[in-house]
Amino acid sequence: MNEDRRLFEQLEGLGGSRTVIVGIGNTLKGDDAVGPLVCEGLAGKVCAEVIDAGAVPENYIQPIIRKNPQTLLIIDAIDFGAAAGTINVFRPDQLGSAAISTHTLSPRLFVDMIRRDIEVDVYFVGIQPGQTELGRALSSPVEQALQQVIQTLAEVFPASA
């Protein structure tokens, strides 16, 4: 099964839910920019609420809580030891020491802080970075993954006609 189909099948059940998609990442650090770039690519293409949290997701905890979504989908560059550009869907309890975010606030703590106030189903779409050096552009494998995630999310959460 190709990667596009597998990702779609992992996420397709979320289509009817009130969903907030949050992109996390630093646009100045190569592949770490993938979360915000997914948000940019989704503009006008999805019915879900899209939040580009950049490198400071903690600033968006209260706005997410106020939106009271059924589903929270977090897009981030996560090092889970795979080839650059590999996409994997994680539940929060799967993000242990094996999956390392590039941000100061751990993804688990971010989710725990939101879940203290609302009940929400959380999924991480992690894209394996190839490099996260300051001033670098996206690597080719992560650029391909970026396009794949945008296309898949546009299919799962189509904008109203």
C-alpha positions in Angstrom: 0.0 0.0 0.0 1.4 3.4 -0.9 2.1 6.0 1.8 -0.6 8.4 0.6 -3.3 5.7 1.0 -2.0 4.5 4.4 -2.0 8.0 5.8 -5.5 8.7 4.5 -6.8 5.4 6.0 -5.2 6.3 9.4 -7.0 9.7 9.4 -10.2 9.3 7.4 -12.4 8.5 10.4 -11.7 12.0 11.8 -13.4 13.7 8.9 -16.8 14.3 10.5 -15.4 15.6 13.8 -14.9 19.2 15.0 -11.2 19.3 14.4 -8.4 21.7 15.1 -5.2 21.2 13.2 -2.1 22.7 14.8 1.2 23.1 13.0 4.3 23.3 15.3 7.7 24.2 14.1 10.4 26.9 13.6 10.4 28.2 10.0 14.0 29.2 10.3 15.3 25.7 11.0 15.1 23.6 7.8 12.8 20.6 8.2 11.4 21.8 11.5 9.3 24.2 9.4 7.1 21.4 8.2 4.2 22.0 10.7 3.7 25.7 9.9 4.2 25.0 6.2 1.4 22.4 6.3 -0.9 25.1 7.9 0.0 27.5 5.1 -0.7 24.9 2.5 -4.1 24.1 4.0 -5.4 27.7 3.9 -8.8 27.6 2.3 -8.6 23.9 1.5 -10.1 22.4 4.7 -13.2 22.8 6.9 -11.1 22.2 10.1 -9.8 25.1 12.1 -6.1 25.5 11.3 -3.6 27.1 13.8 0.0 27.8 13.0 1.5 27.7 16.5 5.0 28.2 15.2 7.7 27.5 17.8 5.5 28.6 20.7 2.6 26.1 20.9 2.1 27.0 24.6 0.7 30.3 23.5 -2.2 28.5 21.8 -3.3 26.3 24.6 -6.2 28.6 25.7 -7.4 29.4 22.2 -7.5 25.6 21.5 -9.4 25.0 24.7 -11.9 27.8 23.8 -12.6 26.1 20.4 -13.4 22.9 22.3 -12.6 20.5 19.4 -13.5 16.8 19.4 -10.2 16.1 17.7 -6.8 17.8 17.9 -4.4 17.0 15.1 -0.9 18.2 15.7 1.6 18.4 12.7 5.2 18.5 13.8 8.7 17.4 12.8 9.4 14.5 15.2 12.5 12.4 15.3 11.4 8.8 15.6 14.4 7.3 14.0 13.1 6.7 10.5 14.3 7.9 7.1 13.8 11.6 6.4 10.3 12.4 5.1 8.7 9.4 6.7 5.3 10.2 8.0 3.8 8.5 11.1 0.6 9.0 13.1 1.1 8.8 16.9 -1.2 8.9 19.8 0.1 11.0 22.8 1.0 7.9 24.8 3.2 6.7 22.0 5.4 9.8 22.2 7.9 8.6 24.7 11.7 8.8 24.7 11.8 7.3 21.2 10.1 10.3 19.6 11.8 13.6 20.2 10.2 16.9 19.2 12.5 19.8 18.4 10.7 22.2 20.8 11.2 23.2 24.4 7.7 22.3 25.5 7.3 18.6 25.1 4.3 17.5 22.9 3.0 15.3 25.7 3.0 18.3 28.2 1.3 20.5 25.6 -1.5 17.9 25.2 -1.8 17.2 28.9 -2.3 20.9 29.6 -5.1 21.0 27.0 -6.7 17.8 28.3 -6.9 19.3 31.9 -9.7 21.5 30.6 -11.4 19.7 27.8 -11.9 16.1 26.6 -10.3 15.8 23.2 -9.0 13.0 21.0 -5.4 13.8 20.0 -3.3 12.6 17.1 0.2 13.6 16.1 1.2 13.5 12.5 5.0 13.3 12.8 7.3 13.9 9.9 10.8 12.6 10.3 13.2 15.6 9.8 16.4 15.1 7.8 18.1 18.3 9.1 17.0 21.2 11.4 19.9 23.6 11.0 19.3 27.3 11.2 18.9 29.0 7.9 18.5 25.8 5.8 15.6 25.0 3.5 13.4 21.9 3.7 15.1 18.7 2.5 13.6 17.1 -0.5 12.1 14.1 1.3 10.4 16.4 3.8 9.1 18.6 1.0 7.5 15.5 -0.5 6.0 14.5 2.9 4.7 18.1 3.3 2.8 17.9 0.0 1.4 14.4 0.9 0.1 15.6 4.3 -1.6 18.7 2.7 -3.2 16.6 0.1 -4.4 14.0 2.6 -5.8 16.5 5.1 -7.6 18.3 2.2 -9.3 15.0 1.3 -10.1 14.1 5.0 -11.4 17.6 5.9 -12.7 19.0 2.5 -13.7 22.7 2.6 -17.4 23.3 2.0 -18.3 24.1 -1.5 
